Amino acid sequence: MSARILFPGSNIALKTPAYLVEQTERFYRDVVGLRPAGSRRSYQFGEMTIWLDEVPGLSQPEAWLELQTADLDRARAHLADHGIAAEPVEDLPPGYQGFWCRSPSGLVHLVSLEGE
């Protein structure tokens, strides 16, 4: 059996319409009781971190997931072999080692270099 190319990352981005951000933050903080993860609007979710990202003009929330890999080129080729192309979904910070793609259902994934 070959080594896994992709594996779960530690981040979940909840892209949230501006009109729902405060209520969503209160839900995770006050109702669910999640601990802040250190950054504004981020909360520990087990071993993962939920990031609440306010997106003006968005009509409904979206969940974006992170996948990690030890080899970005191999991961990109593996996904392409399965009909999944890298997409310029959102700008990444300069020098960031990663790319975006979507699952067949349209769910956005950040594929990042392990440890990034």
Order of alpha helices (4+ residues) and beta strands (2+ residues): beta-alpha-beta-beta-beta-alpha-beta-beta-beta
